[in-house]
Amino acid sequence: MEGGAAMRAYVLGFQEIDRTRIRDVGGKGASLGALSRLEGILVPEGFCVSTDAFKRVLEEAPTLGERIERLSRLNVEDREGLRALSAELRTIIDSAPIPGDVQDAITRALSRLGEHTACAVRSSATAEDLPTASFAGQQDTYLNVIGALAILAHVRRCWASLFTERAVAYRLRHGFDHRKVHMAVVVQTMVRAQAAGVLFTADPMTSNRKVSSIDAGFGLGEALVSGRVNADGYKVRDGQITQKTIATKALATWAVAGGGTREQALEPERRDSPVLTEEQIVRLERLGRRIEAHFGQPQDIEWCLVDDTFFIVQSRPITTLYPIPEVGEPGNRVFISVGHQQMMTDPMKPLGLSLFQLTAGRPMYAAGGRLFVEIAKELSTPAIRDAMLNAMGQSDPLIKDALLTVLERGDFIGPASAEPTASRPVKAPPLMTPGSTAPSVDDDPAVVAGLIARSQSALEALKQSIQTKSGTELIDFVLEDVQRLKKDLMESRSLGVIMAAINASAWLNEKMLAWLGEKNAADTLSQSVPNNITSEMGLALLDVADAIRPHPAVIAYLRAAKDEGFLEGLLPLEGGQAAHDALSTYLDTFGMRCVGEIDVTRTRWRERPTTLVPVILGNIKAFEPGASRRKFEQGRQEALKKEQELLVRLKALPDGERKAEEAHRMIRRLRDLIGYREYPKYGIVNRYFLYKQALWKEAERLVQAHVLQDREDIAYLSLQELREVVRTHQVEGSLLRERKDAHERHQKLTPPRVLTSEGEVVMGAYRRTHLPAGALVGLPVSTGVVEGRARVLLDMADAELAEGDILVTPFTDPSWTPVFVSIKALVTEVGGLMTHGAVIAREYGLPAVVGVEQATKRIQDGQRIRVHGTDGYVELLS
């Protein structure tokens, strides 16, 4: 109906509308049309003024189109420009005449409702109430409007509300094109409600899909929606009221006989009385479940109560819920986040998800672009459960506390059907943590050297083999090699070395605290250990700075460098050859790394070397030549000094010689073996980069064959799907679009640490007391106390740090290590005792607190803070 005016339908009755008509009537209108067809659901009678009417107004006011075009080019930060231009647009629309045929269509529809019928006039934009974005409260609603002239004026106001400052800013922030969003208007018979409110068919606090949450207030609900009055709150599960909160309600909004609304104080005897009876609460919950079943996802429903009858006036999807991983089997499930263990809580693309799932030692389930493992069986088996909870206490206390919360309920996790046996083992989660079992190894540093040599040899062989493969043969080769990688990761000697080192660290911390009152002794003892490929990465970038520092032309080049031709552009410069060689050597060893490196689709340093430039320039400014050797030696001496001090103190104790001998053996084990903890991840990332280079060459061939438009499109296919595309040379364009849209949605979600099959996000908490007022609590992972300036960074590419800054960031994976040489403490939102940031912080001697909830929001960039790495909290000083 985009043709001439005669072909357009300016008004559509609810019975003509369903969810396929969003482009004509907007999200709210389409939802009301669908609701009005549902048996047993009462919707006030009405119609929609379609988007065609809005488009006619735009067509007849040419200056509107030009201003909307200008609005689309504005930056969301240009508050003054947004305010001025959106005000101009509203003024033009509010004063524009409604075309005669549009006006006639509206008045005819009104006459069917009744000339003097009071109506609600409500905005319904084409980009609101969608499964992916609600836009709730962005446009306007007018209640108790009486008479054709008044309703036409309020229709115009609804059109104008598409360009309120908040609506414009919301669209800009969420990537909606102003030129493609149009406004319809819902006109409904006004119901003179005695009560009104909101029903969520999933608990908005916990996301539990089995719990409905109802807010209720007297009157029309406007005072409730605007936040001027407290609402009664009810929780319902399976037809049973589980929670009831009766608020003191001072005000209510009522319809006025001549039109409009009035806010009025409630009679004292009604202020503390419940809005709904128990029978009404249960009946409303049943209506909500019926609506949810129709739309196929949890709903945010607005309702009114008239003489004991519920009317539904809106239903929109709840867009903020985290999706539940699909297991495919019945029963209660508990999922824990893999990303919180791997320091990668950003969403992954489908190719990255599928490759990491294939690499993992147990099933992983994707949801919201993240991976989860399901552990209900382990939790139901006492021996495994206790070991797992002990491990989680070391790894991520917030996960452990959340799991304890689930267990303490007593009714969600039942006992296992049988204890595990050799033929029916129950596997542990895919992470080796203190308390896990692994084969014992000899205290022989040669074991580590042998494992590293074997890994390097395997990588060289892969590098040679993969270059000869293409087409489906390449995909099959990668699938086979992933199985070899998986086998290597579970190799007994490799696991044995890691667990021996981790258990030595735990032993030292436990015994030194018990015998000497010394907290976290292993932190200092872990400084500057050999064979730590990740800490070497940070020190090696100091050597790169040394090669560049004497050459001003190279420094100037770096300040303006582009990734295209980055290394080659150095060669003509004075000192450029030395800089080129130093950077090439660094990238040969570490260029496969990047933030979020477990996702094979992420851009590597080798592909975008300018990512390292701010860190290199910072190193040149902050350090003298030879800093890498000095820093390493300083850490080694501090560890040696701590070792000698502890042994002297132990010998002075009863049975001191034996205690000192045991401690000495554990210190040697820790220092000889703990560096290897970082090597398996380095091996994975090396292998992934070789896969990526080969797969992206295959993607180039698909682009040349016009199968794909862009080689990056393969990131939105699983490895198995990619094989099929390579085989058939066919791919659904709609599939790629859906995957890209889904990835954008996933970026807006916050992944939970623990999630149940009911959709409940179970929050953990730190149970410590006696902390300073206002302290931010976390997990202590590297000892020491320091004060300094907080640098809140979300992207390593922004890492222009001064020496002595304290890094505050959501998480650090190995790619952040080059930054660690400049900072003096670390605070992260995610992490555990043996995650990469903690390991490197200890090796560099940096106090660190991880797992500090919302640290990047609660700490301001530039704020002075004190980090208590020994006791696990952060004080805000300014």
N, C-alpha and C positions, 0 to 999 in steps of 0.2 A: 504494500500500500504506500509506496514511495512516489507514485506518479502524480498527476494533477490533483487539484483540490477536490474534484468530484469523486476521486477514487479513495480518498482518505476517510478513515473512520475516526472522528474526533472524540467520540464517546463510546465506551464499551461497558455493557452490564457485567456484573460479576459472573453470571452464568456463561458468558462468552469467553471467559478468561481461565487459563491454566498456566502451569510453570513454563510452557513454551512461549508465552507472550511477554517475557521480560522486556524485550526491546520496545514493545508497544506501551506497557503499563508500569514498568519499573518493578523492582523487587517486592515492594510492599503490596502493590496491586496484584501481581501474579500470585503471591502467597494468599491473599484474601480470596481471589477467585478460586484457587484450589481448595481452601478451607470451606468455602460456601457450598461445595459439592459433597463434602464429607457428611455421611449420615450421623446424626446425633451431635453435630457441632453447629452451634448457632452463631451466625455472623450478622451484624446489623446490615440491613439492606442498603445498597448503594451502587455506585458506578465509578468508572475511571475516566478522567479526561486524559486522552492518550498523548504519547510523545509527539504524534503528528501535529497536535494543536500547538505544542511548544515550538516545534520546528517552523510552523507557519509564522509565529511571532518573530522568530529569528530572521526568517526570510524577508519580512516586511520592515525590519529595522536593520539596514545594512551595516550601520556602525557597530552593532553587537558583534558580528563575525570578526571584524578587524580587531576589536578589543579582546575577544576570546583568544585570538591568535597571539596577541601580545602577552596575554596572561600565561599561555603555554610556554613562553620563552623565559618567564621569570624564574629566579632561583627561590627555593622555599625560605632561604635565610633573608631575602629582601622583604622584610616585614612591612616597611613603609610603602614599597611598590605594590605589594599584594593588597594592603589595606585600601590604597587609593583606587586601584583599578577595579577591585571587586565592588567597591562602593559605587563607582560609575556605572558598572553593569547592572547593579540592583536598581539604581535610579532610573535607568533607561527602560528596563523591563517593567518596573512598577508604574511607569507613566505611559507605556505603549498601549495603544488601543487594541482590544481583542477583536480580531477579524469577525465580520458579521456572521459568516457561516459557522464559525467555531462557537460564537456566543449563542446562536440559535440551537446548536446541538446540545449545549450544556443546559439551556433553559428548558428544552423539551424533556431531557432526562430528569430535571428537577421537578417538573410538573407531575411526573409519574410518582415521585416520592411524596408530593403534596406541597403546594405553593408556600405554606408557612411552616413546613417541617424544619425543626432545628437540625443542623448537620454538623458533623466533624469534617473539616477540610484538611487533608494530610498530604504532605509531599511524598513522592515515590520515584526516586531516581533510578536510572537503569544500572547504576553501579552500587546499589545498596541491597542489603539483605541477601547477598549472594553466599554460596557455600564457603567462599574464601575471604570475604570482607563484609562486615555488617554495616559500616557507616552509621551506626546507631547515633541518633541525636545530631546528625550533621545538617539536616534540613528541618523545615518548620511544620508544626501542627497547630490548627486553630479549632477550638471547641465551641459548640453552641452558637453557630453562625446561622442567622435566620433571614430569609428573603433572597431573591435572585440577585439583586444588585450587590448585596453584601457578599454572597458566595462567589460571584465573579471577581470581586475585588480581592478576596482571599485566595482564589485560584492564581491570580497574578502574583500575589505575595509569595505563594509556594514556588512559582517559577523563579522568582527573584532569589529565593533562599538557596538555589543551586550555587549562588555566588557569594554566600556569606564568607567571611574571612576564614573561619574555622574549616568550612567545607572545602574551600580552595586549597588551603594548606594541607589538609588530610589527603586530597587527591594527589597533590604534588609529591608528598612524602611516600605514598604507596604506588606511584607510577601510573596513575590513571590519567588519560589524555582528556583535558577539559572539552576538546572539540568532539569527543566521542561519547560523552555522558549527557543524557537528555533527561528532562523532568516530566513525569506524568503526575497527576493529582488524583487522590482518592477522595470522593465525596460520599459520606455515609450518614445514614440516619443516626442522630445523636441518641444514645441510650442514657437515661438519667439514673446513673448508677448510685446505689447506696454504698458500694465498696468497689475497689479496683486494685490492681497490682500486677505483679510479674510472676510467672512460673518458669523456672529453669528445669528441664528434664534431665539435666546432669548437674551435680552439685558444683556451683561456680568456685567454691573454696578448695575442694579436693579433686574435682574433675570426675568423681565417681558416677558412672553412668546408671547405677542402680538407685541412686538417691535423687529425688526431686526436691527442689528448694523453692519455697513460695514466700514472696513478700506481699503484704496486704495492708491497705490503709482505707479509712472511711472516705467517702466521696468519690470524686472523679480520678483521683490518683495523681493529679498534677503536682500537688505539694510533695507527694512521695517521690515522683520521678525527678523533681527539681532539687531534692535533698533538703527541703525546708522542714520536713517532719520525719520522725522515726517510723519505721514500719514494723508490724508484727512479722516474725519470721518463723516458718514451719519447715521441717524436714520430714519427708515421707519415703519409706522404703517398702516395696512389696505390699502396698496398701496399709501399712502400719505407720502411725506418726511416731517418729523417733526423737524429735526435738521440737519444742514449742517455746518461743520467746515473745512475750506480750510486752510491747513497747508502750511508753506513755506518749499519747498522740494529742498534741495540743491543737493542731489545725486540720482543716479539711477544705477542699475546693469543691464548690457546688455550682451547677448551672443556674443562671439568672433567667427569670421568665422572659424578659425582652431581648435576650441575647447576651452572649459573653459569659464569663465566669466570675465568681467571687470567692475569695479566701475568707474563711470564718473560723473563729475559735470554737472548739468542741465543748459541749456541756461537760462540766467536771466529772459527772458520773460515767461518761462514755470514754474518758481519756485512757483509762487503764483496763477497759473491757476488750475481750478478743474480737477481732474483726470478723472471723469466720468460725463456724461451729466445726467440731471434729468431723461430722458427716460431710460438711461442705468441703473441708480440706481433702478428704479421701476422694470425694467425687471429682474435684478439680484435678487431682493427680491422675485419675483415670482418663480424664479428657486429654490431659497432656500426653500420656502414653499413646493414646490413639492418634493424636496429631504427629507425634514423633515417628510412629510406625508408618504413617502415610508418607512423610517426607524422607524417611530412611536415615535420619541422623538427629542427634539431640537438638532441641529447640529452645529458644528464648521467646516466651509467649506472653502477650499482654491480654488481660481479661478484665471484664466488668461483671458485677453481680447486681441483678435487678430482680427484686421480689423472689429470691431464692433460685433464680435462673442465671446460669453463667453464659455470657456472650464473649466470643473471642474476637478481638479487634486487631491483632497482629501476631504473626509467628515468623521468626527469622532463625536461620541456623546459628548455633553457637560456634564461632570461628576460632576461639582461643583454646579449645581442648587439644591436648596432645593425643595423637592417634594411638590405638592399641595394637601392638604387634599381633599378627595372625599366626597362631600355632596350628590350627586345623584339627585340634582334638578337644573334647569337652573337659571341664574341670577347672578349678581355680588355679591361676598361674601368677607367679611373681617374676618380674623382669628386672634385671639390673643393667645399668648403662655401661656399654663397652667404652664409649667415648670418654667417660670420666676416668677410666683406667688408662686409656691410651693418650690422654691429653689432646683430645680432638672432639670438642663438643659442637663444632660447626657441622652443618649438614653435608653429607657426601653425595656425589652424583652416582647414578645407577652403576656405571662401570666400576667406580671405586668401591661401592658397596659389594658388588658381586665378587670382585677379586679378593677383598678382605674376608668375605664369607668363605670362599674356597680355601683361603690360607689358614683359617682358624681351626683349632683342634676340636671344636664341638659346634653344634648348630648355633647360628646367630640369626636373629630375626630383625628385619628392617622395619622401621616405623618413623615417619617424619624425617627421613633422610639420615637417621642414626641407627646404630646397631645395638641390640640387647641380647642377653642370654637369659634363658628361663631356668629358674632354680627351685621350683616347688618341690621336686623329688629330694633334692639335697636338704632342703629345710625340714622335710618330714622324716629324715633319717638322723637320729640323734648324734651318732659319732661323726658323721660328715658335717652335720649342721654346726656342731661346736667348733670343729677345725675351721670351717668357713668363716664363722663369726669372729674367731680369734684373728684370722688372716685379714678380714675386713677392718678390724679395729686398727691394725697397723697400716692398711692400705688407704682406707677412706672411712673414718669414724662416722660420717654422716650416713653412709650406706648401711653400716652396721646398726646404727640407732634406728633407722627406718625399718630394717628387717626385724629388729626386736619389737618394734611397734606392731608389726603384722603378726608376729608370733604370740605376743601377749594377749591378743584378742581371743585366741584359743579356738576360733570357729572357722578360720579361713584356710589354714593349712592343717590337713588331717595327717594321721600317722601313715607311713609308707605301707604299701600292701605287703612288702616283705623286706627284710634286711638285705643289703647288697651281698652278693656272693661272687666268687671268681667268674661264674658264668653269667651273672647279672650285675655287673658293676654299675655304680652310679658315679659319673665323672664329676670332678670338681670344676669350678668355673675356669675360663681360659686365661688364668693368670697365676703365676707362681708367686706366692707371698709368704711371709713368715708363718710357720706352722704347716706349710705344705710339705708333702713328702716327695723326695727325689733321691736318686741313687747317691751314695756317698762317693767322694773322690779323694784321692791322695792330695796332701798339701804340697803340690809340686807345681811351680810356676810354668814348667814345660808343658803341662796339660793345656794351659791357656794359649801358649804360643802355637801348639799343634792345632787347636780348634780354629784359631785365626788363620793359620796357613791353609787349612783345609777349605775354609770359607772363601778365601781369596782365589784359590785354585778353581773352585766350583764356579765362581763368577767369571773368571777368564774363559773357562770352557763354554759357559752360557753365551758370553759375548761373541765368541767365534761361531757357535752353532746357530744362534737366532738370526744372524745376518743372512743366512742362506734360505730362510723360510719366507713364504708369502701365501696369501689366500687362506683357504681353510686349513691348509697345512700349518700355517703360522699359529692360528687360534688353537688348533689341536696341540701344537708344541707347547704353547703357553699353559694350556690346561694340564698337560703332563708335568711340566716343570714346576707348576704350583704344588703339585702333589709331592715332588721331590723336596721343595722348600718346606712344606708342612712336616715331612718326615725329619728333615734336618733340625727344625725347631724343637721337635720332641725328642731329639737324640739324647740318650741318657747322660753322657758325659757333659754335654752342654748344660742341661738342666741341673746336673749335679754340682757343677762349678758355681752356677748362679745361686742355688739354694745354700750351698756351703758358705758362701760369702754373706748372704743375707742372714743366715742363722748365726754366723760369727758376730755380725753387727748387733743382732738382738741379744746374744749372750753377753757381749761386752757391756751394752747399756744396762741390762738387768743386773749383772754381777757387780759392776762398778758402783751402781746406785746402792745396792744392798751392802757391799763391803766398805765403800768409801764415801757414800753420800754424793757421788759425782753423777750429775745428770748428763745424759746424751753424750757419753764419752766417745762413742764411735764416730761422732761428727768430726771432731778434730783429727782423730786417727785416720779418717778417710781422705784427708787432704793430699793432693798431688800423688795419687796412686798411679802405677804404670798401666799401660794398655787400655786407657779409657779413651776410646775414639771420639767421643762427644766432647770431652773437656779439651782434647787436643785441637779440636776444630776452633774453639775460641782463641786458644793461644796462637794457633797458626795464622789467624787473621791479624794478630799483632805483628807477626813477621812480615806479612804483606804490607802493613803500614810502614814498617822499617824500609822496605824496598821503594816505597813511593815518596816518603817524607822528604828526601833531599831534592825533589824535582818539582818546582813550582808549576811548570807547564802541565805536568800530569795531574796535579791537584786541581788546577783550573779545569782541565778536561773532565775530571770526575764530577765536578759540580754541575756540569751541564750535559752529562753523558746520556746517551740513548742506548737501549738494549740492542738495536739493530747495528751490527758492525762494532760492538763494544770493544772487543779485544783488538781487532785490526786497527781501529782508530787510534790506538796508543802508539803504534809503531813509528810514525813519522816524528813523534815528539822527542825532545831531549829527555833522556831517562826513560823513554817509553818502552824500550826493549826489556829493561830490567823489570818494569811494572808489568808488562805483558807476560813475562815468564813467571813471575811470582803469582799473578792472578790465575794463569793457566794451570799451574801446578795445584793451586788451592782448589780450583773448580774440578780438576781431574779427581781429586780425593773427596771433595765435599759438595760438588755441584749438583748431585742428585737430591740434595736436601731442600726442604722448604717448609713453611708453616702448613700443618695439616697433612704431613707427608704420607700418612697411611692411605690417603685417597690418591690413587694413581693419576687421577685427572688434574691434580693441582699443578700449578706452574712451578718448575724447579729453578734453583739458582742458575744452573747452566743455561736455562732458557730465558731467564730475566736477571742477569747479574747485577743490574743497578739496584736491586733489593739490598745488596751488601754495602753500597756506596756510603750511606749515612753512618754506618758502623765504622767503616775504614776511616772516613774523615774524622769521626769522633776519636778514634784511636790515635791518629796523627796528632790531634790537638792535645789529648789528655796524657799521653805517655812518652817517655824518653826511649831512645833506641835500646833494644835488648830486653824490653819489658817482659816478653814471654818467658825467657829463661829465668829471669829474676822472680817472677810471680810463681813459677813452678817450684823453684828452689825454696822460696820463702814458705810455701805450703808444706813442702817435704820436711823442712827443718821444724816447723811448728808441730807436725805430726810426730816427728822423732822426739822432740822435747816432751810432748804430752805422754808418749810411751814411756820414756825414762822416768818421768815424774810419777806415773801411776805404778810402775814396777817397784820403785823405791818405797812408796807408801804401802803397797801390798806386803812387801817383805817385813814391814814393821808390825804386821798383824799377827795374831795367833794363827799357826799353820801357814805363815806368810810365804814360805818358800814354795809350797805346793800351789797356792793361789797365784803367785807371781808367774810360776812356770805355765800354769793353764792359761793365764791372761796373755802371756808372751806368745804362746802357740796360736791363740785366737787372733791376736793382732797381726801376726804374720799371715794367717789365713785370710783375714780381711784385706790386707794390703796387696797380697799376691793375686787374689781372685776377684775382688769387687769391681775392678775396672772392666772386666769382661761383661758385666751386667748390661752395658750399653751396646755390645757388639752384635747380638742377634738382630736388633732393630736396624742397625746400620746395614747388615746383610740383606734384610727384607727390602729396605728402601733402595739399595743398589740394584737388586733384582727387579723391583718394580720399575725403576727408571729404564732399564734395558727393555722390559716389556713395553713401556710407554713409547720409546723411540720406534720400536718395530711396529706397534699397533697404529701409531700416528702416520707412519709411512703408508700403511695399508689404507688409512683414512684418506690420504692424498689421492691414492688410486681410485677410491670410491668417488671423490669429488670430480676427478678427471672424467670418470665414467658417468657423471651427472646422476649418481645415486644419492649423494649427499650434497647439500649446498655449501657446507663448511666442515672442515675436518674435525672441529671441536664437537660436532654433533654426535660423534661416537661416544662421548662421555655420558650421553643420556640413554645408552643401551647397555644391558648386562653383557657379560662376555659371551654367554650362550646366544643371546639375541644378535650380537655382532657377528657371530659365526654364520647365523642364518642369512643375515644381510649380505655378507661376503659371498655366500653360496648362491643366493638367488638374485643378487643385485636389485633387490626391492626393499623399500622401507616405507612405512606409513608416515606421511608428513604430520598427520594429526597426532600420532603417538609421540613424536619428538616435541611437538608443541605442548602436549599434555605434560610430558616429563619436565620441560623447562618451566612451565607454570607451577608445577608441583614443587620444584626446587626453590623457586621464589617464595612460595608459601612456607616451605620448611625453614627458610632462613629467618622467618619471623617467630618461630616457635622456640621456646626454651626447653631443652631436653631434661627430663627428670632423672634423678639418680635411681629411684626405685618406682616402679609402676606395676599395678596389678591388672589382671584380666578384666576387672570391672572398670578400668580406666582411672582408678584412683592414683593420684600422685602422692606417694607417702613421703613426707618430709622427715628428715633426721635432724637432730639437734645435738649440740655439745652440752654435756651435763656438768661443766665445771662451774665452780662458785668462787667467791673471794677475788674477783677481778676488779680493776678500777672501773668506775662509772663510765659508761660510754665506750668501753673497750670493744673492739671487733675480734671475735673469737675465731680461731682456726686450729689447724693441726701443726704442732711444732715439728719441723723436719731438719733444721740446721741451727745449731746453738749459737747464742750470742745476742747482745742487745745493742741496737744502734739507732741514732736519730738522723733524719735527713729530709731532703725535699722529695716528695712523692712525684714520680712521673707516671701518669696513668696512660698507658699505651694499649691500643687495640690492634695495632698493626706494626710489625717489626720495621716496615719501610719508613715509619715515622720516628725511628729510634735515634734521635739526636740528643744523646745523653751527656750530661756533665759528670765528671768523676765524682763519686759520692752520692749520686742520686739513688733513690730506692725505686725499683721497678714494681709497678702495680699493674697487673694484666689478668685477663680471664684465665689463661693457661699458658704454659710454656712447654713446647716439645723441643727436641734437640736443635731445631733450626734457630731457636732463640739464644743458644749458647754463646755466639760471638758477642752478644750484648752483655753477658755476665761479667766480662773482664772490666767493664766500666762502672758497674753499680756496686753498692755496698750492702744491699739487702734486697730480698725478694718477697712479694706478697701476691698470691694468686687466688682465684675463686675456686679452682679445681686442682686436685693433686693428692698425692699420698706419700707415705714414707719412702717408697722405692720408685716413685715416678721420676722422670728424667730431670725435671727442674730441681727436685729435692736432692738427687744424686750429685748433680753438678754444683749446686749451692754448697753442699758439704765439701766437695773436692776443692772448690775455690775459697772455702772458709767464709761464706756469706750467710749471715743469719737469715732464716726463711720461715715464713708461716704460710701454709697453703690451705685450701678449702675454706677461705673466708667468704661467706655468702655475700654476693653483690658488692664485692670490694671496689670494683671500678665505678660504682655509682655512689657508694658511701664515702669514698675518699676522693677529694678534689685534686685535679692536676695542679702541682705547685704547692700543695698543702704540706706543712711540716708534720711528720709523723715519727713515732718511735716503734720499732719492730722488736718484739720479744721472741726471738727464735727459740729460746730454751723452754719457755712456758706456753707459747702458742697464742699470742694475742698482739693486737696493734692498737696503740693509743694515738688519738688525733690531738695534736698539740696546738694547731692554729687553724 
